Amino acid sequence: MAVRAYLKPRSPAEALALIEGDERAALVGGGAYLRLASRGYETAVDLCEAGLDYLREESEALRIGAMVTYRRLETDPAARNYCGGLLARCVGNIVGVQVRNIVTVGGTVAGRYAFANLTTALLALGADVVLERGGRKPLEQFLADKALVRDVLVEVVVPAVPQRGAWQDLTRVRADFAVLNAAAVRRGDAVRIAVGARPGAARLAFAAMAAAGAGDASGAGAAAAAELDFGDDLRASAAYRRRVCGTLVARAVEEVLA
C-alpha cells in the first residue's frame, strides 16, 4: 500500500479535521487489517499519539480507549477481572502475541470486521461506543448504521455492574479466525446473547435471550440457530454454522446460569 502523507494528530478532534472531506485519507489504529481494503490511500492518519491508549475503571463503567491493544486486554488487571475475564478470553487466541500487540479495540470496532471475536463480546456486554462527532451510542446501533459517516471512534464503554460472562468459539486451528463465536452475559435475571463470524458481523439473538432468561439453555441455543442468518465462506457452510450455533449458545448460557 502506497501512502504519500503520514500524519500523527494529537487529539481525536485533530484527527477528525484531517479526514473530513478527504476520501483518500485513512485512520490508522493498529493498522493490522488496513491492507484488507481493496483501495489505496493518499494520507494515513495515525492515532498513536491522540491520547486514546487508556483503560479506566470508574464507578459505573470500564472505559477502553480506541488505541488499547488486544494484548492489553489480556494482561491489564482491570480487563482481566471484568465480567469473569470475558474480554481477555475472547481475544486470547487471536493469531499470535505479535499481532495482538498491534490490533486495537477501536480499529476492530470501527472496522466492523465480521470475523472479530471482540465485537461479539462487547455486544453481549451491552457496550456503547463514543465517537468524536457522533457522541455516545449503543454498539448495536453503531453496527446497524448503514450510513457510514466519517468520524473518529474515541472509546468503548462497558457497564461496570455485577455480571457473569461466558465465551464460546469454534476454530479450525487454534490461532485461526473463528468459524463461529458466541458470548452470553448475565445481569440479574436477564441474559444478553451475541453471535458473530456468521460470517456476518455480530448480532444479538433476541429469541435466544428470552429463552435464556427463562432458564432454558438448550432452548436458547435452538432459538439462536433459528433466528439468525448464516452464510458460506472458506471456513464453513451456512448449514454447518447453524448447527454449531445451537451448541455454542447453549454451552455459553449454561455457564452463565450455573
C-alpha positions, 0 to 999 in steps of 0.5 A, spaced: 500 500 500 502 506 497 501 512 502 504 519 500 502 523 507 503 520 514 500 524 519 500 523 527 494 528 530 494 529 537 487 529 539 481 525 536 478 532 534 485 533 530 484 527 527 477 528 525 479 535 521 484 531 517 479 526 514 473 530 513 472 531 506 478 527 504 476 520 501 483 518 500 485 519 507 485 513 512 485 512 520 490 508 522 489 504 529 493 498 529 493 498 522 493 490 522 487 489 517 488 496 513 491 492 507 484 488 507 481 494 503 481 493 496 483 501 495 489 505 496 490 511 500 493 518 499 494 520 507 494 515 513 492 518 519 495 515 525 492 515 532 498 513 536 499 519 539 491 522 540 491 520 547 486 514 546 491 508 549 487 508 556 483 503 560 479 506 566 475 503 571 470 508 574 464 507 578 459 505 573 463 503 567 470 500 564 472 505 559 477 502 553 480 507 549 480 506 541 488 505 541 488 499 547 491 493 544 488 486 544 494 484 548 492 489 553 486 486 554 489 480 556 494 482 561 491 489 564 488 487 571 482 491 570 480 487 563 482 481 566 477 481 572 471 484 568 465 480 567 469 473 569 475 475 564 470 475 558 474 480 554 481 477 555 478 470 553 475 472 547 481 475 544 486 470 547 487 466 541 487 471 536 493 469 531 499 470 535 502 475 541 505 479 535 499 481 532 495 482 538 500 487 540 498 491 534 490 490 533 486 495 537 479 495 540 477 501 536 480 499 529 476 492 530 470 496 532 470 501 527 472 496 522 466 492 523 470 486 521 465 480 521 470 475 523 472 479 530 471 475 536 471 482 540 465 485 537 461 479 539 463 480 546 462 487 547 455 486 544 453 481 549 456 486 554 451 491 552 457 496 550 456 503 547 461 506 543 463 514 543 465 517 537 468 524 536 462 527 532 457 522 533 457 522 541 455 516 545 451 510 542 449 503 543 454 498 539 448 495 536 446 501 533 453 503 531 453 496 527 446 497 524 448 504 521 448 503 514 450 510 513 457 510 514 459 517 516 466 519 517 468 520 524 473 518 529 471 512 534 474 515 541 472 509 546 468 503 548 464 503 554 462 497 558 457 497 564 461 496 570 455 492 574 455 485 577 455 480 571 457 473 569 460 472 562 461 466 558 465 465 551 464 460 546 468 459 539 469 454 534 476 454 530 479 450 525 486 451 528 487 454 534 490 461 532 485 461 526 479 466 525 473 463 528 468 459 524 463 461 529 463 465 536 458 466 541 458 470 548 452 470 553 452 475 559 448 475 565 445 481 569 440 479 574 435 475 571 436 477 564 441 474 559 444 478 553 446 473 547 451 475 541 453 471 535 458 473 530 463 470 524 456 468 521 460 470 517 456 476 518 458 481 523 455 480 530 448 480 532 444 479 538 439 473 538 433 476 541 429 469 541 435 466 544 435 471 550 428 470 552 429 463 552 435 464 556 432 468 561 427 463 562 432 458 564 432 454 558 439 453 555 438 448 550 432 452 548 436 458 547 441 455 543 435 452 538 432 459 538 439 462 536 440 457 530 433 459 528 433 466 528 439 468 525 442 468 518 448 464 516 452 464 510 458 460 506 465 462 506 472 458 506 471 456 513 464 453 513 457 452 510 451 456 512 448 449 514 454 447 518 454 454 522 447 453 524 448 447 527 454 449 531 450 455 533 445 451 537 451 448 541 455 454 542 449 458 545 447 453 549 454 451 552 455 459 553 448 460 557 449 454 561 455 457 564 452 463 565 446 460 569 450 455 573 
